[in-house]
Structure formats: C-alpha cells, structure tokens
Amino acid sequence: MTDYQNWTLEIDQNIATLTLNRANKLNSLTADTLHELRDIANSLKDNSEVWVVILQGAGDNFSAGVDVSQIQSMVGQDDTAYRENLRDLQDCLDTFESLPQPVIAKIKGFCIGGGLILACCCDFRLADTSATFHLPEVQLGIAVIMGTQRITRVAGIPNTKEMVLMAERFSAEKAQAYGLLHNLVEPEELDQVVDDFAIRLSQLPPRTVRIAKQIIDEGATMSLRDSQDLEIDLQGGLLNSPDFAEGVTAFFEKRSANFTGE
C-alpha cells in the first residue's frame, strides 16, 4: 500500500485500487488532488505488476466534483494565468485517462461535475442505485471546464446537451439510460460486482489488453485504413510473446490459459 495526501493506492493480485481519500469533503477535487492523480498515473503506467485499476471514492460518495474553493479562485483571475492553470488541471485528467491498463470507476453516492468527468476518463463505469449525478457548472455561470467532450464521447451530443444545459440532478437509472454506465446494481452488490469484473479483466493477457485498448482509443479518431494499419503494427509486437503462444496453445488444448504478462 502506498500513501498519498489525497489518495490511497493498494495493489493486490495485479489489481490496483485507487481511492480518493477526502470523504470529509465528499471527495471533492482540488488542484493538489489532481496533481497527485497525475503523479500516481505516471507511476502506474509502466508498472508491469498492475494489470487492472479500480477507481473509487472513500466513504459514501464517488466525488462531489471540483471543490468550490477551486472554482471561487477563478473569479477575477488574470486571463493568462486562468488558461495556464486550467490546461494544467486538464492535463492531469488527460494523463490519468491515458493509462494503458483498463480502469473501472466504482460509483456510489455523489458523482457530480468534475467527478463525473473523472469517471468518464475510465474505461468502465459500474454504479449502484444510490448514485446521484449532476453537471451544475452552467448554474454557476461557467461551462464544463474539465473536458466536456469526455461526456459527449460516452453519451452522445443530444444527451450531453441535456445534462450540461439543463444542469439538473439525475438518478443512476437515468445515467444508465444516457449510456454513462456499463452496469447498475443494488448498493449491497457493488463491491462484489466490481471485484468480479476486475478479476475477469486480470485473467486476460495484460499486454494484449493494453494494446487492444490503445487500438480502440487511438483508432477512434483515425480513418479506417489508418486504424487498420495501427492494428497490424501493434499486433506485430505480440507475435513472439509467451502469452500469445500460451493463449493459442490453451485454446487448442481446451484449457484455461495461464498468462504471465510476458
């Protein structure tokens, strides 16, 4: 277990559990919190022992979003400083989103503003029925500031406009209808469902999973031909890997593969 000021990080059986540890502040996000998240992401990306990441909030909430003190500090700020600071904070989420490992957001309680955008940086979002979602920024006279397109890419333009422009709270059931959630379960089931999901991912060959994620993420902005070339180039690096040989051998021997990450 590695301790940070605003986060805890535990690694067990190739699964890293990253917890936003500000329960007394509803796990709100500050500049320090996001800077630390970037440092953690940089430490995880090349860690060959981490095959899957779970992101959660301590206590009863995922995250109530950007701390109001952070938003208040923007008032009257010099334009150049505002742009530089905002780009810096956005880069923190960019770095986290670029993790090569699959990342699961475990959502309960408040998932608001920047917290929802943080969840959209993850590959999978699993929530329980207690979760409440909200994008309140327009009510404060500002637009969404931590990456609106992250929501658009997940939920589509019409749904995102409804969430952002109406600025109304919505339920976990509505979030699932918007396409934000991969699974919605009762509160007492969330821990087990997330653990089972992470274990299933951790039983797959990690290099292959990372490459498949890269193909999907980078290929989404490419032409079909370029994305197919990307598949060929990246897959070529797996041809002589032990895990590729193990996967093929296990398939023909009709047994479960034993992947090592090599």
C-alpha positions in Angstrom: 0.0 0.0 0.0 1.3 3.4 -1.0 0.0 6.5 0.8 -0.5 10.0 -0.7 -2.0 13.1 0.8 -5.3 12.8 -1.1 -5.3 9.2 -2.3 -4.6 5.7 -1.2 -3.2 3.1 -3.6 -3.3 -0.6 -2.9 -2.0 -3.3 -5.3 -3.1 -6.9 -4.8 -3.0 -9.8 -7.3 -2.3 -7.4 -10.3 -5.3 -5.2 -9.4 -4.6 -1.6 -8.2 -7.3 0.1 -6.2 -7.0 3.8 -6.2 -9.2 5.6 -3.6 -9.9 9.3 -3.5 -9.4 9.8 0.3 -11.3 13.0 1.0 -14.5 11.6 2.5 -15.0 14.6 4.8 -15.1 16.8 1.8 -17.3 14.5 -0.3 -14.2 13.5 -2.2 -14.1 16.9 -4.0 -11.3 17.7 -6.3 -8.6 20.4 -5.7 -5.6 21.3 -7.7 -3.4 19.3 -5.3 -5.7 16.3 -5.7 -5.4 16.4 -9.4 -1.7 17.0 -9.4 -1.3 14.0 -7.2 -3.6 11.9 -9.5 -1.2 12.7 -12.4 1.8 11.6 -10.4 0.0 8.3 -9.5 -1.0 7.7 -13.1 2.6 8.2 -14.2 3.7 5.7 -11.6 1.1 3.1 -12.7 1.5 3.3 -16.5 4.8 1.4 -16.6 4.1 -0.9 -13.6 4.2 -4.4 -15.1 2.6 -5.7 -11.9 -0.6 -3.7 -12.4 -3.0 -5.2 -15.0 -6.3 -3.5 -13.9 -7.1 -0.3 -12.0 -10.2 0.3 -9.8 -11.0 4.0 -9.1 -13.3 4.8 -6.2 -14.1 7.4 -3.5 -13.7 6.8 0.2 -16.8 6.7 2.3 -20.3 7.1 0.8 -19.5 9.1 -2.4 -17.5 8.8 -5.6 -16.8 12.6 -5.9 -18.8 15.8 -5.5 -16.7 17.4 -8.2 -14.3 20.3 -8.2 -14.1 21.9 -4.8 -16.0 25.2 -4.6 -12.8 26.9 -3.4 -11.1 26.0 -6.6 -14.0 27.5 -8.6 -14.1 30.6 -6.5 -10.4 31.2 -7.1 -11.2 31.7 -10.8 -13.1 34.8 -10.2 -11.0 37.9 -11.3 -8.1 35.7 -12.3 -5.7 37.0 -14.9 -6.6 35.6 -18.3 -3.2 34.1 -19.0 -3.0 32.5 -15.5 -6.5 31.2 -15.9 -5.7 29.5 -19.2 -2.4 28.0 -17.9 -4.0 26.7 -14.7 -6.9 25.2 -16.5 -4.7 23.5 -19.1 -2.6 22.1 -16.3 -5.6 20.6 -14.5 -7.0 19.2 -17.7 -3.6 17.6 -18.3 -3.9 15.8 -15.0 -7.1 14.1 -16.3 -5.5 13.5 -19.7 -2.6 11.7 -18.0 -5.0 9.6 -16.0 -7.2 8.8 -19.0 -4.2 7.7 -21.0 -3.4 4.8 -18.6 -2.7 1.7 -20.7 -4.4 -0.6 -18.2 -8.2 -0.9 -18.2 -9.7 1.3 -15.5 -13.0 0.7 -13.7 -14.9 3.5 -12.0 -16.8 2.3 -8.9 -19.6 4.8 -8.4 -21.8 5.4 -5.4 -23.4 8.5 -3.8 -22.5 11.8 -5.4 -20.9 11.7 -8.9 -21.0 15.4 -9.7 -19.3 17.9 -12.1 -15.6 17.1 -12.3 -16.3 13.8 -10.5 -18.5 12.7 -13.4 -15.8 13.8 -15.9 -13.2 11.9 -13.9 -15.5 8.8 -14.2 -15.7 9.3 -17.9 -11.9 9.1 -18.0 -12.3 5.4 -17.1 -13.0 2.6 -19.5 -15.8 1.1 -17.4 -18.3 2.7 -15.1 -20.2 0.5 -12.6 -22.6 2.1 -10.2 -25.2 1.3 -7.5 -28.7 2.7 -7.4 -27.7 5.2 -4.7 -25.6 7.2 -7.1 -26.7 10.8 -8.0 -25.3 12.6 -11.0 -25.2 16.3 -11.8 -23.4 18.8 -14.0 -24.1 22.1 -12.2 -21.5 24.3 -13.8 -23.9 26.3 -16.0 -25.8 27.3 -12.9 -22.6 28.9 -11.7 -22.2 30.9 -14.9 -19.4 28.7 -16.3 -19.3 25.9 -18.8 -18.0 22.5 -18.1 -14.3 23.1 -17.5 -12.6 19.7 -17.2 -13.3 18.1 -20.6 -16.9 18.3 -21.8 -16.0 16.1 -24.8 -15.3 13.2 -22.4 -19.0 13.1 -21.7 -20.0 13.6 -25.3 -17.9 10.7 -26.4 -19.6 8.5 -24.0 -23.2 9.7 -24.0 -23.5 11.4 -27.4 -24.3 15.0 -28.3 -28.1 15.1 -27.5 -27.7 13.5 -24.1 -24.7 15.7 -23.2 -26.6 18.8 -24.1 -29.4 17.8 -21.9 -27.1 17.0 -19.0 -25.0 20.2 -19.3 -27.5 22.8 -20.4 -30.4 21.7 -18.1 -28.0 21.3 -15.2 -30.4 19.1 -13.4 -29.6 16.3 -11.0 -30.4 12.8 -12.4 -30.6 9.3 -11.0 -28.4 6.3 -11.6 -31.2 4.8 -13.7 -31.2 8.0 -15.9 -27.4 7.8 -16.1 -27.7 4.3 -17.4 -30.3 5.4 -19.9 -27.9 8.1 -21.1 -25.3 5.4 -21.7 -22.9 6.6 -19.0 -23.0 3.3 -17.0 -21.9 -0.3 -18.0 -23.7 -1.8 -15.1 -26.1 -0.7 -12.3 -26.6 -2.8 -9.2 -28.1 -2.6 -5.7 -25.7 -1.0 -3.2 -25.0 -4.2 -1.3 -23.9 -5.8 -4.6 -21.5 -3.1 -5.9 -18.3 -4.3 -4.1 -18.6 -7.9 -5.3 -19.7 -6.9 -8.9 -16.7 -4.6 -9.3 -14.3 -7.2 -7.8 -15.6 -9.9 -10.1 -15.3 -7.6 -13.1 -11.7 -6.6 -12.2 -10.7 -10.3 -11.7 -12.1 -11.2 -15.1 -10.0 -8.5 -16.7 -6.9 -9.5 -14.7 -7.2 -13.1 -16.0 -6.6 -11.8 -19.6 -3.1 -11.3 -21.1 -2.2 -7.8 -19.9 0.0 -6.7 -22.9 -2.8 -7.8 -25.3 -5.4 -5.9 -23.2 -3.3 -2.8 -23.2 -2.8 -3.0 -27.0 -6.4 -3.6 -27.7 -7.3 -0.5 -25.5 -4.8 1.6 -27.5 -6.2 0.4 -30.8 -9.7 1.4 -29.7 -8.8 4.8 -28.2 -6.4 5.9 -30.9 -8.2 4.3 -33.8 -11.4 6.1 -33.0 -10.0 9.4 -34.4 -8.4 7.8 -37.4 -9.6 6.8 -40.9 -10.5 3.2 -41.3 -7.3 2.5 -43.2 -5.1 4.2 -40.7 -6.8 2.4 -37.8 -6.3 -1.0 -39.5 -2.6 -0.2 -40.1 -2.4 0.6 -36.4 -3.9 -2.8 -35.5 -1.3 -4.5 -37.7 1.6 -2.6 -36.3 0.7 -3.1 -32.7 -0.4 -6.7 -33.0 3.0 -7.4 -34.6 4.7 -6.7 -31.3 2.7 -9.6 -29.7 3.5 -12.4 -32.2 6.5 -13.7 -30.4 5.3 -13.1 -26.9 4.9 -16.0 -24.4 1.3 -15.0 -23.6 0.3 -15.2 -27.3 1.8 -18.7 -27.5 0.1 -19.7 -24.2 -3.3 -18.3 -25.4 -3.2 -20.2 -28.6 -1.9 -23.4 -27.0 -4.5 -23.3 -24.3 -7.3 -22.8 -26.8 -6.4 -25.9 -28.8 -5.8 -27.9 -25.6 -9.2 -26.8 -24.3 -7.9 -25.5 -21.0 -7.7 -22.2 -19.2 -4.7 -20.1 -20.2 -2.1 -19.1 -17.6 -0.9 -15.7 -18.6 2.2 -14.2 -17.1 2.3 -10.7 -18.6 5.3 -11.6 -20.9 
